[in-house]
């Protein structure tokens, strides 16, 4: 009887340990899936774009308020993650057909079956609600102006509508413009508004050269996905326009970006910021040569990042000096 009882107890313990192991494994897969679908590398670029706007506010004489920045950073990060989750959910078919890189093709989490697809939508809703709630708290305590709430709302709406109905902008030929405006204009203007405590229209104009390079960056990173996008009916510019027109568009946008830098010099942009922006010119020219020639041209990506970082440093340097 003793041996039989001991055997039952051992089996019970083994079964319980297996259930615990399975539970931990499930939690681990869920956490890994959420981390991957958040697209950490892309989040870094979102953070840098937000800091770009913060630097403009600091360079324009805005005070450093860590409470305000903390609220703004947290709300921005949660909304960015929410948008990434929503796009992972919406682009499931396309991502399964593409070859993933650091810039495109999704995280691969859903296509590899690491977590169920519904988790992406559930996580998108949860982070959206949490991000909006934190922004509302900032407004309630008077830490942020209501214009910050409006900008964050525009960012959330535009990000979700990039891939999801009813608009599905990326599927209607508006994805590149939507993405560039949100990531390289609305996001920096939000950072500026959080730091300065006000909304100023001139900041939208000040960010336009960077926004234009961000648009060219999107032309470059969507090019390798053109075949997969066409197969599922996603109408990006790369799927709709011939190569000659795409390259012409790249050239026009690049020329406009650096022309604007010169036109805004001394009026809206300090000369230090203009000079910093022109460090991206060699990479932009390299991009003009390699765009559509290779599977992916990295030069437009590096050009966008170069202008963003160098201008951010220039704005901070101006703020420190004054």
PEBELMO-V100457 format. One record per run of one state. SS is the DSSP state (2 for helix, 1 for strand, 0 for the rest). FROM is the first residue (numbers start at 1). TO is the last residue. If there is no record, write none. Layout:
ss=SS from=FROM to=TO
ss=SS from=FROM to=TO
//
This chain:
ss=0 from=1 to=1
ss=2 from=2 to=37
ss=0 from=38 to=39
ss=2 from=40 to=59
ss=0 from=60 to=65
ss=2 from=66 to=90
ss=0 from=91 to=91
ss=2 from=92 to=97
ss=0 from=98 to=116
ss=2 from=117 to=140
ss=0 from=141 to=145
ss=2 from=146 to=160
ss=0 from=161 to=168
ss=2 from=169 to=171
ss=0 from=172 to=174
ss=2 from=175 to=196
ss=0 from=197 to=200
ss=2 from=201 to=206
ss=0 from=207 to=207
ss=2 from=208 to=223
ss=0 from=224 to=225
ss=2 from=226 to=232
ss=0 from=233 to=236
ss=2 from=237 to=240
ss=0 from=241 to=242
ss=2 from=243 to=264
ss=1 from=265 to=265
ss=0 from=266 to=268
ss=1 from=269 to=269
ss=0 from=270 to=270
ss=2 from=271 to=290
ss=0 from=291 to=298
ss=2 from=299 to=321
ss=0 from=322 to=322
//
